[in-house]
Amino acid sequence: MDLTLSPDQLDLRAGLVDFLDGEWSAERLRACLSDPAWDGAAWRRLAELGLFGVAVPEGAGGMGLGWTEASILCEELGRFLVPGPLVPSLLAAERVPGVLTGECVVAVLDGRDPAAVAEHLPNATHVLVVEDSGLFLHPVDGVRTVVPAKPLDPLTPVAVIAGPLGPGERIGSARDAAHWRETGALLTAALQTGVARGALDLATRYATERVQFGRTIGSFQAIKHLLAEALVRVDLARAAVYVAALTLDEPGVGDPGEAVAAAKVLADDAACANGRTCVQVHGGMGFTWEVLAHLYLKRAWVQETAFGSADEHALRLAETALR
C-alpha cells in the first residue's frame, strides 16, 4: 500500500495551508478566546474554497474526490485549530442543502451517546441525529437546549438537548448511519493527527527560542526525547489515518472497521500526549491562558470523545483480534 501523496494531493493541501496561514494565525485564535462569537463570514470563506464538498460527487456540486483527500485536509484544519463543525459539514454536504455554501451549519448527535450533548449546537441551524435505524435532521429552532457557561474548549461550544426532538426528517438509512459513524471517526482521527502535529510544532518553536543556562532548551536531552517521541506519535497516527481512508475509498483493500478503529486509537493518543508534551515543554508558561498550548490539549480532549472514544475503538480491535 503506497501512502505517498500524489502531486494533486500535495497541491490540494498546499492551497488550504496558504489560506489558513492568513486566516487562522495565533493572533486570530487569541482574539477568538476573548470574543468566541460565531464568525459566519469566516465559515463561508471555508465553504467558498470547496472544502465541505471535497468528497461530494461533481454532479452534486462537489470536487468528486475521496475520503483520503478529506483526511489530508482535516489534518491541516486540526493543526491550525480551525473551530466549527468540520466533520459534520464534510459528512452532511451531500445530503443537507446549504452546507456546501456555508449557509447551513449542522451539528451531530449520536443516539448511542449516554448524554444528549452536541458540539457546536449553539451556532448550528440544524442538528442531525445518528441512530442505528438511520439519519434524522431537525431544525435547531424547534430544539430546547441548555448551554453551559464555560465549555472545556473555548472554541468548541456545546449544548445539552433538554427535551424530546420528535421524529425529524429522515435523510439516510441504517446503512448510511453506520457509514457516517465510520467515516466520522476517520475524519476526527485526521483532525486529531493535525492537533498532535500543531502541538509538536508549537513546542518545537518554543524549544528553539527559549534560553536557559546559556543554551536553548531544545539542546537538552530531556527535551529532545520528548519532542522525538511526539514526532513518532504524529507519524504513526498519520499513516494509520491514510490506511483507513484508503480502505474506505478502495473497497477490498482492507477491513475499514478495523483500520478506522486503529486510526482513532492512535490519533487520540497522539493528540492528547502531544498536547501534554507541549504544555510540559513550555514549563510554567504552558499553564497560562495566553500561551496556545492549552488549546491543543483541550481540543484533543474534546475530539477524543467524538465518534467513539479511544477505549471503544480499542475494544472493537480486541474483539476483531479474538475472532
C-alpha positions in Angstrom: 0.0 0.0 0.0 1.6 3.3 -1.2 0.9 6.1 1.3 2.9 8.7 -0.7 0.8 11.8 -1.6 0.3 12.4 -5.3 1.1 15.8 -6.8 -2.6 16.7 -6.9 -3.0 15.8 -3.2 0.1 17.9 -2.4 -1.3 20.9 -4.3 -4.7 20.5 -2.6 -3.1 20.5 0.8 -0.8 23.5 -0.1 -3.8 25.5 -1.3 -5.6 25.1 2.0 -2.4 25.8 4.1 -1.9 29.0 2.2 -5.4 30.1 3.1 -5.2 29.0 6.7 -1.8 30.7 7.2 -3.5 34.1 6.6 -6.9 33.3 8.1 -6.1 31.4 11.4 -3.0 32.9 12.9 -2.1 32.7 16.5 -3.3 36.3 16.9 -6.7 35.3 15.4 -7.1 32.4 17.8 -6.2 34.6 20.8 -8.8 37.1 19.6 -11.4 34.3 19.5 -10.7 33.5 23.1 -11.8 36.9 24.2 -14.7 37.0 21.8 -15.8 33.5 20.9 -18.9 34.6 19.0 -19.7 32.6 15.8 -18.0 34.1 12.7 -20.3 33.1 9.9 -18.3 35.0 7.4 -15.1 33.0 8.2 -17.1 29.8 7.9 -18.5 30.8 4.5 -14.9 31.6 3.3 -14.0 28.0 4.1 -17.0 26.8 2.1 -16.0 29.0 -0.9 -12.8 27.0 -1.1 -14.9 24.0 -1.8 -13.7 22.4 1.5 -17.0 20.8 2.5 -17.6 19.3 -0.9 -14.3 17.6 -1.3 -15.9 14.1 -1.1 -19.2 15.1 -2.8 -19.6 14.0 -6.4 -19.1 16.6 -9.0 -22.6 16.2 -10.3 -23.8 17.4 -6.8 -21.6 20.4 -6.8 -18.5 18.9 -5.1 -14.9 18.1 -6.0 -15.6 14.4 -6.6 -12.6 13.3 -4.6 -12.4 10.8 -1.7 -12.1 10.4 2.0 -8.3 10.3 1.6 -8.3 13.9 0.3 -10.7 14.9 3.0 -8.4 13.3 5.7 -5.4 15.2 4.3 -7.3 18.5 4.6 -8.6 17.6 8.0 -5.1 17.2 9.3 -4.3 20.8 8.4 -7.6 22.1 9.8 -6.7 20.4 13.1 -3.1 21.7 13.0 -4.5 25.3 12.7 -7.2 24.6 15.4 -9.9 25.9 13.0 -13.1 26.0 15.0 -16.5 24.8 13.8 -18.4 21.6 13.0 -15.9 20.5 10.4 -16.6 16.8 10.4 -20.4 17.1 10.4 -20.2 19.5 7.4 -18.0 17.2 5.4 -20.4 14.3 6.1 -23.7 16.3 5.5 -22.7 18.3 2.5 -24.3 15.9 0.0 -27.5 15.4 2.0 -28.3 18.8 3.6 -28.9 21.8 1.3 -26.8 24.8 2.2 -23.9 23.0 3.8 -21.8 23.3 0.7 -22.1 27.1 0.7 -21.8 27.5 4.5 -25.3 28.9 4.9 -26.5 25.8 6.7 -24.5 24.7 9.8 -25.0 21.2 11.0 -24.3 19.8 14.5 -24.3 16.0 15.0 -25.7 14.0 17.9 -25.2 10.2 18.1 -28.1 8.4 19.6 -25.7 5.9 21.2 -24.2 8.7 23.4 -25.3 8.4 27.1 -25.8 12.2 27.3 -27.6 14.3 24.6 -24.7 16.8 24.2 -23.9 18.2 20.8 -20.8 20.2 19.9 -21.3 23.5 18.1 -25.1 23.2 18.5 -25.4 26.8 19.8 -24.2 28.1 16.4 -26.0 25.5 14.2 -29.0 25.8 12.1 -29.8 22.1 12.2 -28.9 19.1 14.3 -28.5 15.7 12.7 -29.2 12.7 14.9 -27.4 9.4 14.0 -29.5 6.5 15.1 -29.0 2.8 14.4 -32.1 3.0 12.2 -30.9 5.9 10.1 -30.1 9.7 9.9 -32.7 12.2 11.1 -32.5 16.0 10.5 -34.0 18.6 12.9 -34.1 22.4 12.7 -32.5 23.9 15.7 -35.3 26.4 16.1 -37.5 23.7 17.5 -35.0 22.2 19.9 -34.8 23.1 23.6 -31.2 23.3 24.7 -29.1 24.2 27.8 -25.8 25.9 27.0 -23.0 25.6 29.6 -21.4 28.9 30.6 -17.8 27.6 30.1 -17.1 24.7 27.7 -13.9 22.7 28.1 -12.6 24.0 24.8 -13.5 27.7 24.5 -13.5 27.4 20.7 -15.9 24.4 20.8 -19.3 25.5 22.3 -21.6 22.7 23.3 -25.3 22.4 24.3 -27.4 19.8 26.1 -30.7 18.9 24.4 -33.2 19.4 27.1 -36.4 17.9 25.6 -37.6 15.3 23.0 -36.6 16.0 19.4 -39.5 14.4 17.7 -39.3 12.2 14.6 -37.3 14.6 12.4 -36.8 14.3 8.6 -35.3 11.0 7.6 -32.4 11.6 5.3 -30.5 8.3 5.5 -30.9 4.6 6.1 -29.4 2.4 8.8 -26.6 1.6 6.4 -25.9 5.3 5.9 -25.8 5.8 9.7 -23.2 3.1 10.0 -21.2 4.7 7.3 -21.4 8.1 9.0 -20.1 6.7 12.2 -17.2 5.0 10.5 -16.3 8.0 8.3 -16.8 10.5 11.1 -14.3 8.5 13.2 -11.8 8.6 10.4 -12.1 12.4 9.8 -11.9 13.0 13.6 -8.8 10.9 13.7 -7.4 13.1 10.9 -8.2 16.2 12.9 -6.5 14.7 16.0 -3.4 14.0 13.9 -3.4 17.7 13.0 -3.8 18.7 16.6 -0.9 16.4 17.6 1.3 18.0 14.8 0.3 21.5 15.8 1.2 20.9 19.4 4.5 19.4 18.4 5.2 22.4 16.1 4.4 24.9 18.9 6.6 23.0 21.4 9.5 22.8 18.9 9.4 26.5 18.2 9.5 27.3 21.8 12.3 24.9 22.5 14.4 26.6 19.8 13.8 30.1 21.2 13.8 29.7 25.0 17.2 30.1 26.5 18.1 28.7 29.9 21.6 28.3 31.5 23.0 30.0 28.4 21.6 27.4 26.0 18.3 26.9 24.1 16.3 24.3 26.0 15.9 22.3 22.8 19.5 21.3 23.2 18.8 19.5 26.5 18.5 15.7 26.1 15.2 15.5 28.1 13.5 18.0 25.7 14.9 16.2 22.7 13.4 12.9 23.8 10.0 14.5 24.5 9.9 16.0 21.0 11.2 12.9 19.3 8.5 10.8 20.9 5.9 13.3 19.9 7.1 13.2 16.3 6.8 9.4 16.3 3.3 9.6 17.5 2.3 12.0 14.7 3.9 9.8 12.0 2.2 6.7 13.3 -1.2 8.4 13.5 -0.9 9.9 10.0 0.0 6.5 8.5 -3.0 4.9 10.2 -5.3 7.6 9.0 -4.2 7.2 5.4 -4.5 3.5 5.5 -8.1 3.8 6.9 -9.0 6.4 4.3 -7.8 4.1 1.5 -9.9 1.2 2.8 -13.0 3.4 2.6 -12.1 4.8 -0.9 -11.0 1.5 -2.4 -13.2 -1.4 -1.3 -11.4 -4.7 -1.0 -8.1 -3.1 0.1 -8.7 -3.9 3.8 -11.2 -4.0 6.6 -12.5 -0.4 7.0 -13.8 -1.0 10.5 -10.6 -2.3 11.8 -8.5 0.3 10.0 -10.6 3.2 11.2 -10.6 1.9 14.8 -6.8 1.7 14.8 -6.5 5.2 13.3 -8.8 6.7 16.0 -6.9 4.9 18.8 -3.5 6.1 17.6 -4.7 9.6 16.7 -6.4 10.2 20.0 -3.3 9.1 21.9 -1.1 11.3 19.7 -3.2 14.4 20.2 -3.6 14.0 24.0 0.0 13.0 24.6 1.4 15.7 22.4 -0.8 18.3 24.0 0.6 17.4 27.4 4.1 17.4 25.9 3.5 20.9 24.5 2.4 22.2 28.0 5.4 20.5 29.6 8.0 21.9 27.2 6.6 25.4 27.9 7.1 24.9 31.6 5.2 27.3 33.8 4.3 29.3 30.7 2.4 26.3 29.4 -0.2 26.7 32.2 -1.1 30.3 31.3 -4.1 31.3 29.2 -2.0 33.5 26.8 0.1 30.5 25.5 -1.8 28.4 22.9 -0.6 25.1 24.4 -3.8 24.7 26.4 -5.9 25.0 23.3 -4.3 22.0 21.6 -4.7 19.9 24.8 -8.4 20.9 25.2 -9.2 20.3 21.6 -7.6 16.9 21.9 -9.8 16.1 24.9 -13.0 17.2 23.2 -12.3 15.3 20.0 -11.3 12.2 21.9 -14.9 11.6 22.7 -16.3 12.3 19.2 -17.5 9.4 17.0 -16.4 6.8 19.6 -13.8 7.1 22.3 -10.4 5.5 22.0 -11.5 2.9 24.6 -14.5 2.0 22.4 -12.4 1.6 19.3 -9.7 -0.3 21.2 -12.4 -2.8 22.4 -13.5 -3.1 18.7 -10.0 -4.0 17.8 -9.7 -6.5 20.6 -12.9 -8.2 19.5 -11.6 -8.4 15.9 -8.4 -10.0 17.1 -10.2 -12.6 19.2 -12.4 -13.5 16.2 
